[in-house]
Amino acid sequence: MKWDDVKVFIAVAEAGSTLAASRALGVNQTTVSRRIDALEDATGLTLFRRDLAGYRLTATGRDLLEASRPAADLFAAIAARAGDLALQDTERIRITGPAETISHWVYPILNRFRTRHPEAVMEVDTNERQVDLHGGDFDLAVRLADEIDDERLIARRVTAVPWGVYCSRGYEARHGAPRDIGEARAHNVVHYADRVARRIHPIRWIGERIDPDRIRLRVGSVPGMVTALKAEEAVGVLPKVVGDATPELVPCFRHDELRHNCWVVAGPEAYKRPLVRACMKQIADEFPRDSL
């Protein structure tokens, strides 16, 4: 038995003829007749008596109709729910990215985006992990990376984010702050875990020039670096927007190499949706550059 045949059976039973059922279903009358024949062949039952007045249910047909109606209600509920979910997916945009990038730069853009697109429902996740955009859990990601290696992704480079070397105010008072990379070799350092350094150019650049014996601690994220620098007798590298906004820290020095690419990236399926494309374009176009 096929559900399409059962659906046609219910329509004919309620309408009383294949012609009326075909109009209700939006298919031609021949298709309706063929579906009824197929259902009777599949079940071995005679469901209707055909005469000039139309199709009249047999006693067997009435029993099957009574059993079929709950299924019709169930399928109608499934179809309605599927429509709701499709609408939600069309309107919902799920974005992920590092907390400091999202907080300082992306949220203001999303506020303006919602003004232009009030139907959009934004879901934002802030963490350091790099999500799989092919899995469908997220539509867009803001990433700090030298390059986007996955050629299947749609990516736009939006800017180069400046970083700098920082220390606590107490550390500066006790030990002085290094003013260039040469002086930094004489200072204790908080550095990042290798998995973070592999992705971020300023971290690698600093790591290649400091004395490894001076590394006091390794952290796995930018928030972890902020916390460590407040407590440790050491210096470390941070995005400028984070370091400058942390009152307990002071900038030591910056360098042209302490810059890192920032991208907005979409999965191929998500990019097919007009609302996702519009959001990606607005983030890329309005991401601040001159004020970084």
N, C-alpha and C positions, 0 to 999 in steps of 0.2 A: 504493500500500500504506500502511496505517495501522498504527502500532505496537500499538494496542489489538487489532487483528485478529490480528496475529502472536502477541501474548501469549495470546490465546484459542486459537489454533492449537496452540501448545506445550502448553497445559493439556489440551486434548482428546487430543493425541497421547500425553501421558504418562498420562492417566487412562483412556483407552480408550472414553469415552462423553461425550456432552454433559451428561448428568445429573451425573456425577462431577466434571466440569470446572466446572459451574456452582456446585457446592458449594464447591469449592476456591477459586474466584474470588469467591464471594459475590454472584453475579448470577443471574438466572433462566435456565432452560434455553433458553427461546425466544431470548433475547439471544445466548447462545452459538451456537446454530444459525445465527442471522442473521449473526453475525460470520464464521463459517466460510464461509458462502455468499458473503459480500462479498469475502473474501480470494480465493476461487477465481475469482470474477468479475473481480477486479482483475488477477490474474496469468494468467488463462486456463488454469490448471492444475487437474487433479483430484487432490486431496490425500488424500482418504479414500474408502474403499469402505464404504457404509452397509449394514448387515444387522441381523438381529435380535440378534446378539451385541454390536453396538455399532459404533464407528468404527474401521476398520482402515486404517493408513497404506498408501498406494500407494508404489511405488518412488520416484516423484517426491516424494511427501510426506516419505519418509525423508530424501531429499537436502536438502529445504528445512528439515527439522527440524535436521539437522546444521549447516546454515549459520546457523540462527536462535538456537541455544543460546548462542553467545558474546554475541549482542546482549542476550539475557535477563540474562546475568551483568553486562553493562555497565550496563544500565538499573537492575538491582538495586543496583549500586555507586553509581550516580548518586542513586538514591532515598535510600540510606543516608547518603550525604554531605550531601544536601540536608537530611535530618533533623538531622544533627549541626550543620550551620550554623544552622538555625532555632533549635536549642536554645542555641547560643552567642550568637546575637543576642538571644534572650530574656533570657539571664543577664548579658550584657555591657552595661555602662553607660560610655559615653565622654563625658568631661567636659573642658571647656576653660575657661580664664580667665586673668587676669593672675597672674603668679607670686606676687606678694606677697599677693594676696587668697586664692589657693588655699593657700599655705603657712601663713599665719597663722590663717585662719578655716575653710576648707573641709575640709582634711585631717582635723582632729579630728572633724568631723561625719561624714565618710566612714568613719572607723574605727568609730564607733558604729553607723552604718548597716550595715556588714558584720557586726557582732555580731548584729543583728536579722535580717539576710538573708545567711547564710553562702554561699548559692548565687551571690551577685552577684560578678561579675568586673569590677573597676574599671580603666579606662584613663584616665589624666589627662594632659592636655597643657597646659603653661603657656607662654603667649606673649602678645604684645600685639595680635596681629592679630584681627580680628573675622571669625569663620568663618561660612560659609553653613550654617545648621542645616537647610535644606531638602534639602541634598545627601546627607544620611545619614552623613557622616563623623563627626559628633558628635551625641550625644543631648541633652546639657545644656550650657549656657554660663553662666558667671557674668560679668556685664557691668557696667562702670562707664559709665553714660550718663544724660543728662538724662531721656530717654524712650526706649521701645522703639517705633520707628516702624513696624515691620512688623506689621500687624494680624493676619497669619496665625500669628504665633508666640504661644505661651502663656507669659506673663511674670508674675512676682510680684516686686514691689519688697520687698526684705528690710531695707534700712536706708539711712541717709545716712552715708557714710563721712567722718570729719573729716580735713581737710588742714591743713597749717601751713607757714609760711615758715621755712627752715633755712639755716644756714651752717656752715662748718667751725670748729673750735675755734681754729685759727690765725687765720682771718679775724676772728673775734670779738676776739681779743687785739690784732690790728693795727688794726682799723677800727671796732670796736664793732658791735653787732648792732642793726638797726632794730627798734623796739618797736611800730610800727603801720605802716599802709600809707602814711601821709604821709612818714614817715622813709625808707621803702623807696625812694622816688623818688630819693633821693640816693646810692643804692648800685648797684654793678654787679650784673647779674642773669644767671643761666642760665635760659633759658626753653625751652618745648617747641615742636616743629614744629607748623605750623598744623593738620595733619591730626589731631593729638592734641588740640590746644586746642579744636577744633570739637566734640569729644565730651564734654569734661569741664569742668563749670562753674567749679570753683576756678581752673583754669588760665586760662580766659577772663577771669574776674573780675580776677585779678592782672594779666593782660596788658593789660587796658583801663586800668589805673591806674599802671603803671610808665612810666618814661621809655624809649621805644624806642631812644634813642641809647645807653642804658646796657646793652643786651643784649649780652653777651660771647659767648654760645654758645647754639645751639638743639640740643635732644636729642629723640629719638623715643620714649623710654620712661622709666618710673620708675627702673629699674636704671641707665639712662644718666644720669639726674639725680643719683643717689647718687654715681656715679663722678666726674661733673663737679664737684660741690660739694666733694668731697675735694681736688680739684686746683686749681680755679679760685678766683680772688679775687672771689667773687660770692656772692649769695644766690639761693635758688630754692625752689619750692613742692613739697611731697611729702605723700603720705598720712601721717597721724600715726603709724600703726602701723609704717611703714617708717622715718621720720625718727627716732622715739624709740628704735628698736631699733638704730640705727647709732651706735656709740660715738664716731666721729670728728666727728659733727655735733651741733649744739646748736639748740634751738628759738629762733626770734626772736620770733614772735608768731602768734596765731591770730585768726580772725574768724568771725562767724556765717555769712558768705557762703562760707567755705572748707569747704563740705560738698558731697558728691556722691552721687547716687543709685546704689545697688547693686542689681542685679536677678539673679534666676535665671530662665533662659529655656529653653524646650524647643521643638523642632520639632514640627509637628502629627502626623507619623507616629510619632515616638519617644514622644510623650505618650500614645499609645494603649496602650503597654505598661505593665502594672501596676507593674513594678519601677522603671521610670523615674519614674512618677508618685509612687511612694513616696519615692524618693530626692529628687526635687524638693521635695516637701512637707517632708521632714526638714531639708533645707538651709534652706528658707525659715523654718521654725519655730524652728530652733536656732541660726541665725546670730546671733552676739553683738551686742547693741545697747548695753546700759548700760555695758559696759566699753570701748567704742571710744574 
